[in-house]
Amino acid sequence: MPSNHGAIVRRVAISVAVLSAATALISGKPAQAPPSAGPKTAVQAFKNIQVLKDTPADQLIPSMQFIANSLGVECDFCHVEGAFDKDDKDEKKTARKMMTMMITINQENFEGKKEVSCNTCHRGSPHPQGIPIITAEAREPMNTEAMEHEHHDHDAQMPSADPVIDAYVKAVGGSDAIAKLKSASEKANMAMGPGKVAVEIYEEAPDRRVSIAHMPGGADSVTAYDGSEGWLSFPKRPLRIMNADEQYAAKLDAEFLLPSDPRKAFTELKSAKPDTIDGKEVNVVLGINPNQPPVKLYFDKESGLLVRMVRYANTPLGINPTQVDFADYRDQHGAKLPFQWTIARPFSRFTMKVDSVELNTPIDPSKFAKPAAPPPGPPAH
């Protein structure tokens, strides 16, 4: 079993989206496949794929992440470390049976929609809880009237989101201050295990962003989005191009970490039922774009500032959530920027803290240049 420190390092590394490591880990080294006109499927790109054969290759890793999130486990729960294509573990064989069962249930009962998922039964545990839990204190079951009220609240006509968005734009300095934000170069630090990792962040409006984490051992981990394409790299792993959902997430992060008007990020904004975060009232707005799950934006009712964003990524098995909490807004030449943000997923989180920032200084174009891919290795035998 890996040490606790090693587990922490792995979780944090995954959390910062340097997921290129997982590309080779899911099923061993990628299998060599003949060139084709369309994107590769999982069975074409990886070894020993038996269930998700027709899944796009770039969706296999997010699918594995969904399983890990749903069961509260890491890769080595099912896979042999360093030989992920092997079938030595019974858990891997069981996982295949469970995926087949889940897919069949959805096809035969829900028109193929992902109504039943790993998380439906597991809820963060390797073993489903088949017996109802006795709570520490007695609780009243939800009655029919309460359920009806909740249903009607969900369908009720909500007011326009414009006042909430206007308050946010004003809170971060106003439209003129936002328009003057062209770039930001930040020095930051990120907690990683018992220590910290130094991070450089470069941003250019409206949505170019690269973060370079200087990992232990001297190598760098890079997460980058150049406005049209994103990529990930991790020490000793090949460069990996972001899939569409990852690029969408990277674009959203870039647009809100260097403040902009949310109306430019979404085709539609809808008010939702207000909520509370840490005892403070927040206004909730849904950001909607075609073919994407709605993004939840939480604005502090008193300050108007964005304090939380929850975004979702579709996978063939279910939806992976990511929560970003923004804090420590500071005035920088008339515009307010968050100097701290925490990115959380079901079983991992990390906090980034900015030490210094320079606004509107030229950034070397090479920072946003995608590294050349290494030459292909010898064909598999």
MARRO-205317 format. One record per residue (C-alpha): residue number from 1; residue in three letters; chain; y, x, z. Coordinates in steps of 0.02 Angstrom, whole numbers, padded with zeros to 5 digits. Each point is the difference from the previous one (the first is absolute). Layout:
[NUM, ALA, A, [Y, X, Z]]
...
END
This chain:
[1, MET, A, [00000, 00000, 00000]]
[2, PRO, A, [00175, 00065, -00037]]
[3, SER, A, [00113, 00046, 00145]]
[4, ASN, A, [00132, -00122, 00058]]
[5, HIS, A, [00137, 00116, -00062]]
[6, GLY, A, [-00080, 00006, -00172]]
[7, ALA, A, [-00009, -00190, -00004]]
[8, ILE, A, [00184, -00014, 00046]]
[9, VAL, A, [00050, 00123, -00136]]
[10, ARG, A, [-00102, -00096, -00129]]
[11, ARG, A, [00075, -00167, 00049]]
[12, VAL, A, [00178, 00064, -00008]]
[13, ALA, A, [-00031, 00087, -00165]]
[14, ILE, A, [-00065, -00162, -00074]]
[15, SER, A, [00144, -00097, 00077]]
[16, VAL, A, [00131, 00101, -00092]]
[17, ALA, A, [-00087, -00053, -00160]]
[18, VAL, A, [-00068, 00168, -00047]]
[19, LEU, A, [-00158, -00086, -00053]]
[20, SER, A, [-00050, 00121, -00135]]
[21, ALA, A, [-00125, 00069, 00122]]
[22, ALA, A, [-00099, -00161, -00011]]
[23, THR, A, [-00018, 00009, -00189]]
[24, ALA, A, [-00139, 00127, 00011]]
[25, LEU, A, [-00068, -00064, 00164]]
[26, ILE, A, [-00048, -00175, -00050]]
[27, SER, A, [-00152, 00052, -00100]]
[28, GLY, A, [00002, 00187, -00023]]
[29, LYS, A, [00083, 00087, -00146]]
[30, PRO, A, [00057, -00115, -00140]]
[31, ALA, A, [-00132, -00022, -00132]]
[32, GLN, A, [00043, 00060, -00175]]
[33, ALA, A, [00017, -00149, -00116]]
[34, PRO, A, [00034, -00006, -00187]]
[35, PRO, A, [00181, -00040, -00045]]
[36, SER, A, [00036, -00184, -00026]]
[37, ALA, A, [00147, -00104, -00058]]
[38, GLY, A, [00027, -00090, 00166]]
[39, PRO, A, [00008, 00049, 00183]]
[40, LYS, A, [-00161, 00062, 00077]]
[41, THR, A, [-00107, -00111, 00110]]
[42, ALA, A, [-00071, 00060, 00165]]
[43, VAL, A, [-00172, 00029, -00073]]
[44, GLN, A, [00076, 00108, -00138]]
[45, ALA, A, [00104, 00106, 00119]]
[46, PHE, A, [-00114, 00021, 00151]]
[47, LYS, A, [-00181, 00034, 00040]]
[48, ASN, A, [-00125, -00124, 00072]]
[49, ILE, A, [00105, -00159, -00010]]
[50, GLN, A, [-00114, -00150, 00019]]
[51, VAL, A, [00107, -00151, 00047]]
[52, LEU, A, [00181, 00021, -00057]]
[53, LYS, A, [-00051, 00066, -00171]]
[54, ASP, A, [00131, -00092, -00104]]
[55, THR, A, [00141, 00027, 00125]]
[56, PRO, A, [00141, 00107, -00073]]
[57, ALA, A, [-00026, 00177, 00061]]
[58, ASP, A, [00171, 00007, 00082]]
[59, GLN, A, [-00046, -00152, 00106]]
[60, LEU, A, [-00156, 00076, 00077]]
[61, ILE, A, [00090, 00101, 00134]]
[62, PRO, A, [00108, -00147, 00057]]
[63, SER, A, [-00159, -00105, 00010]]
[64, MET, A, [-00081, 00130, 00113]]
[65, GLN, A, [00158, 00001, 00105]]
[66, PHE, A, [-00013, -00188, 00019]]
[67, ILE, A, [-00179, 00017, 00065]]
[68, ALA, A, [00054, 00136, 00122]]
[69, ASN, A, [00147, -00106, 00060]]
[70, SER, A, [-00110, -00153, 00023]]
[71, LEU, A, [-00136, 00090, 00098]]
[72, GLY, A, [00110, 00122, 00096]]
[73, VAL, A, [-00096, 00152, -00064]]
[74, GLU, A, [00027, 00158, -00100]]
[75, CYS, A, [-00082, 00060, -00160]]
[76, ASP, A, [-00144, 00087, 00089]]
[77, PHE, A, [-00061, -00164, 00073]]
[78, CYS, A, [-00086, -00033, -00167]]
[79, HIS, A, [00015, 00164, -00094]]
[80, VAL, A, [-00072, 00173, 00023]]
[81, GLU, A, [00143, 00121, 00027]]
[82, GLY, A, [00020, 00109, -00154]]
[83, ALA, A, [-00131, -00097, -00100]]
[84, PHE, A, [00068, -00175, -00017]]
[85, ASP, A, [-00114, -00048, -00143]]
[86, LYS, A, [-00157, 00016, 00107]]
[87, ASP, A, [-00090, -00153, 00070]]
[88, ASP, A, [-00062, 00083, 00160]]
[89, LYS, A, [00082, -00124, 00119]]
[90, ASP, A, [-00065, -00176, 00030]]
[91, GLU, A, [00180, -00058, 00029]]
[92, LYS, A, [00041, 00036, -00182]]
[93, LYS, A, [-00148, -00103, -00059]]
[94, THR, A, [00051, -00141, 00116]]
[95, ALA, A, [00178, 00007, -00065]]
[96, ARG, A, [-00062, -00028, -00177]]
[97, LYS, A, [-00098, -00153, 00055]]
[98, MET, A, [00152, -00068, 00093]]
[99, MET, A, [00114, 00024, -00151]]
[100, THR, A, [-00125, -00090, -00111]]
[101, MET, A, [-00013, -00143, 00125]]
[102, MET, A, [00189, -00016, 00016]]
[103, ILE, A, [00028, 00000, -00188]]
[104, THR, A, [-00136, -00132, -00022]]
[105, ILE, A, [00075, -00113, 00135]]
[106, ASN, A, [00171, 00006, -00082]]
[107, GLN, A, [-00069, -00029, -00175]]
[108, GLU, A, [-00109, -00148, 00050]]
[109, ASN, A, [00120, -00083, 00122]]
[110, PHE, A, [00179, 00053, -00035]]
[111, GLU, A, [00011, 00019, -00189]]
[112, GLY, A, [-00004, 00189, 00018]]
[113, LYS, A, [00154, 00006, 00112]]
[114, LYS, A, [-00006, 00127, 00142]]
[115, GLU, A, [-00009, -00130, 00139]]
[116, VAL, A, [-00140, 00089, 00093]]
[117, SER, A, [00015, 00186, 00029]]
[118, CYS, A, [-00071, 00137, 00112]]
[119, ASN, A, [00137, -00039, 00126]]
[120, THR, A, [-00048, -00184, 00009]]
[121, CYS, A, [-00145, 00046, 00114]]
[122, HIS, A, [00029, 00179, 00057]]
[123, ARG, A, [00181, -00010, 00061]]
[124, GLY, A, [00010, 00187, 00031]]
[125, SER, A, [-00175, 00024, 00069]]
[126, PRO, A, [-00154, 00078, -00084]]
[127, HIS, A, [-00102, -00148, 00064]]
[128, PRO, A, [00056, -00181, -00029]]
[129, GLN, A, [00035, -00103, 00156]]
[130, GLY, A, [-00122, -00145, -00017]]
[131, ILE, A, [00033, -00078, 00170]]
[132, PRO, A, [00168, -00079, 00048]]
[133, ILE, A, [00099, 00110, 00120]]
[134, ILE, A, [00038, -00058, 00177]]
[135, THR, A, [00182, 00045, 00029]]
[136, ALA, A, [00068, 00073, 00162]]
[137, GLU, A, [00098, -00159, 00030]]
[138, ALA, A, [-00036, -00179, -00048]]
[139, ARG, A, [00090, -00059, -00156]]
[140, GLU, A, [00025, -00168, -00079]]
[141, PRO, A, [-00076, -00026, -00173]]
[142, MET, A, [00126, -00039, -00137]]
[143, ASN, A, [00011, -00188, -00019]]
[144, THR, A, [00015, -00098, -00161]]
[145, GLU, A, [00185, -00037, 00026]]
[146, ALA, A, [00040, 00186, 00018]]
[147, MET, A, [-00099, 00042, -00157]]
[148, GLU, A, [00091, -00135, -00098]]
[149, HIS, A, [00167, 00065, 00063]]
[150, GLU, A, [-00045, 00177, -00054]]
[151, HIS, A, [-00052, -00065, -00171]]
[152, HIS, A, [00164, -00093, -00025]]
[153, ASP, A, [00101, 00150, 00059]]
[154, HIS, A, [-00088, 00105, -00132]]
[155, ASP, A, [00044, -00123, -00138]]
[156, ALA, A, [00177, -00040, 00063]]
[157, GLN, A, [00149, 00038, -00109]]
[158, MET, A, [00081, 00157, 00068]]
[159, PRO, A, [00184, 00047, -00019]]
[160, SER, A, [00059, 00130, -00125]]
[161, ALA, A, [-00035, 00180, 00043]]
[162, ASP, A, [00171, 00055, -00065]]
[163, PRO, A, [00091, -00004, 00168]]
[164, VAL, A, [-00132, 00113, 00077]]
[165, ILE, A, [00008, 00121, -00146]]
[166, ASP, A, [00190, -00002, 00001]]
[167, ALA, A, [-00002, 00043, 00186]]
[168, TYR, A, [-00118, 00146, -00034]]
[169, VAL, A, [00107, 00070, -00140]]
[170, LYS, A, [00152, -00012, 00114]]
[171, ALA, A, [-00095, 00080, 00145]]
[172, VAL, A, [-00048, 00156, -00101]]
[173, GLY, A, [00180, 00025, -00056]]
[174, GLY, A, [00033, -00126, -00137]]
[175, SER, A, [-00025, -00003, -00188]]
[176, ASP, A, [00126, 00139, -00033]]
[177, ALA, A, [-00082, 00119, 00124]]
[178, ILE, A, [-00172, -00037, -00072]]
[179, ALA, A, [00063, 00032, -00176]]
[180, LYS, A, [00062, 00172, 00054]]
[181, LEU, A, [-00174, 00051, 00061]]
[182, LYS, A, [-00068, 00104, -00143]]
[183, SER, A, [-00119, 00117, 00090]]
[184, ALA, A, [-00061, 00059, 00169]]
[185, SER, A, [-00084, 00163, 00053]]
[186, GLU, A, [-00081, -00013, 00171]]
[187, LYS, A, [-00086, 00119, 00120]]
[188, ALA, A, [-00122, -00096, 00111]]
[189, ASN, A, [-00150, 00019, 00112]]
[190, MET, A, [-00159, -00099, 00015]]
[191, ALA, A, [-00120, -00010, 00147]]
[192, MET, A, [-00172, 00063, -00049]]
[193, GLY, A, [-00132, 00017, 00134]]
[194, PRO, A, [00072, 00096, 00148]]
[195, GLY, A, [00137, 00082, -00104]]
[196, LYS, A, [00130, -00037, -00132]]
[197, VAL, A, [00008, 00028, -00186]]
[198, ALA, A, [00163, 00045, -00087]]
[199, VAL, A, [00042, -00114, -00146]]
[200, GLU, A, [00128, 00011, -00140]]
[201, ILE, A, [00056, -00163, -00082]]
[202, TYR, A, [00099, -00015, -00160]]
[203, GLU, A, [00066, -00167, -00062]]
[204, GLU, A, [00102, -00053, -00150]]
[205, ALA, A, [00063, -00178, -00026]]
[206, PRO, A, [-00067, -00121, -00046]]
[207, ASP, A, [-00182, 00043, 00031]]
[208, ARG, A, [-00047, 00184, -00022]]
[209, ARG, A, [-00076, 00079, 00155]]
[210, VAL, A, [-00108, 00148, 00046]]
[211, SER, A, [-00059, 00055, 00172]]
[212, ILE, A, [-00074, 00173, 00028]]
[213, ALA, A, [-00097, 00024, 00161]]
[214, HIS, A, [-00032, 00181, 00048]]
[215, MET, A, [-00177, -00013, 00067]]
[216, PRO, A, [-00086, 00119, 00122]]
[217, GLY, A, [-00063, 00151, -00094]]
[218, GLY, A, [00151, 00015, -00112]]
[219, ALA, A, [-00048, -00125, -00137]]
[220, ASP, A, [00105, -00152, -00046]]
[221, SER, A, [-00042, -00184, -00012]]
[222, VAL, A, [00109, -00092, -00126]]
[223, THR, A, [00033, -00185, -00028]]
[224, ALA, A, [00116, -00031, -00148]]
[225, TYR, A, [00070, -00141, -00105]]
[226, ASP, A, [00116, 00042, -00145]]
[227, GLY, A, [00056, -00177, -00039]]
[228, SER, A, [-00141, -00038, -00120]]
[229, GLU, A, [-00153, 00096, 00060]]
[230, GLY, A, [-00066, 00061, 00167]]
[231, TRP, A, [-00123, 00134, 00053]]
[232, LEU, A, [-00081, 00070, 00157]]
[233, SER, A, [-00063, 00171, 00043]]
[234, PHE, A, [-00087, 00072, 00152]]
[235, PRO, A, [-00055, 00178, 00038]]
[236, LYS, A, [-00162, 00048, -00090]]
[237, ARG, A, [-00006, -00166, -00092]]
[238, PRO, A, [00043, -00041, -00180]]
[239, LEU, A, [00160, -00089, -00046]]
[240, ARG, A, [-00022, -00189, 00000]]
[241, ILE, A, [00107, -00123, -00096]]
[242, MET, A, [00050, -00154, 00100]]
[243, ASN, A, [-00073, -00166, -00054]]
[244, ALA, A, [00116, -00147, -00034]]
[245, ASP, A, [-00001, -00066, 00179]]
[246, GLU, A, [00038, 00172, 00072]]
[247, GLN, A, [00144, 00023, -00123]]
[248, TYR, A, [00070, -00169, 00051]]
[249, ALA, A, [-00008, 00051, 00184]]
[250, ALA, A, [00083, 00168, -00037]]
[251, LYS, A, [00138, -00089, -00095]]
[252, LEU, A, [00033, -00118, 00146]]
[253, ASP, A, [00006, 00144, 00124]]
[254, ALA, A, [00125, 00092, -00109]]
[255, GLU, A, [00111, -00154, -00016]]
[256, PHE, A, [00011, -00035, 00187]]
[257, LEU, A, [00003, 00175, 00074]]
[258, LEU, A, [00155, 00032, -00105]]
[259, PRO, A, [00080, -00172, 00027]]
[260, SER, A, [00029, -00114, -00148]]
[261, ASP, A, [00025, -00186, -00029]]
[262, PRO, A, [-00173, -00083, 00016]]
[263, ARG, A, [00047, -00120, -00140]]
[264, LYS, A, [-00022, 00146, -00119]]
[265, ALA, A, [-00178, 00033, 00063]]
[266, PHE, A, [-00070, -00176, -00017]]
[267, THR, A, [00007, -00139, -00129]]
[268, GLU, A, [00010, -00129, 00140]]
[269, LEU, A, [00042, -00002, 00185]]
[270, LYS, A, [-00051, -00143, 00114]]
[271, SER, A, [00040, -00033, 00182]]
[272, ALA, A, [-00150, -00019, 00115]]
[273, LYS, A, [-00021, -00058, 00179]]
[274, PRO, A, [00098, 00112, 00122]]
[275, ASP, A, [-00098, 00113, 00115]]
[276, THR, A, [00023, 00123, 00143]]
[277, ILE, A, [-00033, 00188, 00009]]
[278, ASP, A, [00000, 00083, 00171]]
[279, GLY, A, [00085, -00152, 00072]]
[280, LYS, A, [00141, -00001, -00128]]
[281, GLU, A, [00026, -00141, -00124]]
[282, VAL, A, [-00021, 00045, -00183]]
[283, ASN, A, [00030, -00091, -00162]]
[284, VAL, A, [-00147, 00009, -00119]]
[285, VAL, A, [00017, 00008, -00189]]
[286, LEU, A, [-00139, 00004, -00129]]
[287, GLY, A, [00028, 00117, -00146]]
[288, ILE, A, [-00093, -00062, -00153]]
[289, ASN, A, [-00044, 00090, -00161]]
[290, PRO, A, [-00121, -00057, -00137]]
[291, ASN, A, [-00185, 00042, 00028]]
[292, GLN, A, [00032, 00073, 00173]]
[293, PRO, A, [-00029, -00069, 00176]]
[294, PRO, A, [00164, -00049, 00084]]
[295, VAL, A, [00085, 00135, 00102]]
[296, LYS, A, [00061, -00052, 00173]]
[297, LEU, A, [00172, 00066, 00050]]
[298, TYR, A, [00057, -00016, 00181]]
[299, PHE, A, [00187, 00011, 00035]]
[300, ASP, A, [00071, 00015, 00176]]
[301, LYS, A, [00096, -00162, 00030]]
[302, GLU, A, [00138, 00088, 00099]]
[303, SER, A, [00029, 00160, -00100]]
[304, GLY, A, [-00057, -00062, -00171]]
[305, LEU, A, [-00098, 00161, -00028]]
[306, LEU, A, [-00174, 00007, -00075]]
[307, VAL, A, [-00120, 00042, 00142]]
[308, ARG, A, [-00170, -00031, -00081]]
[309, MET, A, [-00081, -00016, -00170]]
[310, VAL, A, [-00180, -00057, -00020]]
[311, ARG, A, [-00075, 00026, -00172]]
[312, TYR, A, [-00174, -00037, -00065]]
[313, ALA, A, [-00111, 00083, -00131]]
[314, ASN, A, [-00135, -00096, -00091]]
[315, THR, A, [-00173, 00078, -00015]]
[316, PRO, A, [-00159, -00072, -00077]]
[317, LEU, A, [-00065, -00036, 00176]]
[318, GLY, A, [00157, -00061, 00090]]
[319, ILE, A, [00180, 00040, 00045]]
[320, ASN, A, [00056, 00158, 00090]]
[321, PRO, A, [00158, -00022, 00106]]
[322, THR, A, [00131, 00132, 00038]]
[323, GLN, A, [00140, -00021, 00125]]
[324, VAL, A, [00158, 00105, -00004]]
[325, ASP, A, [00117, -00008, 00151]]
[326, PHE, A, [00177, 00066, -00023]]
[327, ALA, A, [00104, 00064, 00147]]
[328, ASP, A, [00141, 00114, 00055]]
[329, TYR, A, [00124, -00048, -00136]]
[330, ARG, A, [00145, 00123, -00008]]
[331, ASP, A, [00163, -00004, -00094]]
[332, GLN, A, [00008, 00129, -00138]]
[333, HIS, A, [00167, 00001, -00092]]
[334, GLY, A, [00017, -00189, 00016]]
[335, ALA, A, [-00181, -00047, -00035]]
[336, LYS, A, [-00136, -00026, 00131]]
[337, LEU, A, [-00170, 00081, -00027]]
[338, PRO, A, [-00156, -00012, 00109]]
[339, PHE, A, [-00034, 00167, 00085]]
[340, GLN, A, [-00171, -00057, 00058]]
[341, TRP, A, [-00138, -00102, -00076]]
[342, THR, A, [-00179, -00035, 00051]]
[343, ILE, A, [-00134, -00040, -00129]]
[344, ALA, A, [-00149, -00093, 00073]]
[345, ARG, A, [-00165, -00056, -00072]]
[346, PRO, A, [-00143, -00087, 00092]]
[347, PHE, A, [-00066, 00158, 00083]]
[348, SER, A, [00133, 00131, -00027]]
[349, ARG, A, [00186, 00028, 00017]]
[350, PHE, A, [00125, 00140, -00007]]
[351, THR, A, [00185, 00016, 00036]]
[352, MET, A, [00122, 00098, -00105]]
[353, LYS, A, [00160, 00061, 00083]]
[354, VAL, A, [00145, 00070, -00101]]
[355, ASP, A, [00082, 00156, 00070]]
[356, SER, A, [00137, 00020, -00131]]
[357, VAL, A, [00059, -00081, -00161]]
[358, GLU, A, [00113, 00049, -00144]]
[359, LEU, A, [00067, -00139, -00110]]
[360, ASN, A, [00047, 00010, -00184]]
[361, THR, A, [-00041, 00184, -00020]]
[362, PRO, A, [-00088, 00056, -00161]]
[363, ILE, A, [-00189, 00000, 00010]]
[364, ASP, A, [-00101, 00121, -00104]]
[365, PRO, A, [-00083, -00106, -00139]]
[366, SER, A, [-00162, 00097, 00027]]
[367, LYS, A, [-00021, -00092, 00166]]
[368, PHE, A, [-00039, -00158, -00100]]
[369, ALA, A, [-00107, 00086, -00132]]
[370, LYS, A, [-00184, -00042, 00000]]
[371, PRO, A, [-00109, 00157, 00016]]
[372, ALA, A, [-00111, 00041, -00147]]
[373, ALA, A, [-00180, -00057, 00022]]
[374, PRO, A, [-00127, 00141, 00013]]
[375, PRO, A, [-00116, 00026, -00149]]
[376, PRO, A, [-00160, -00104, 00006]]
[377, GLY, A, [-00152, 00082, 00078]]
[378, PRO, A, [-00168, 00027, -00086]]
[379, PRO, A, [-00098, -00157, -00047]]
[380, ALA, A, [-00118, -00072, 00131]]
[381, HIS, A, [-00186, 00032, -00025]]
END
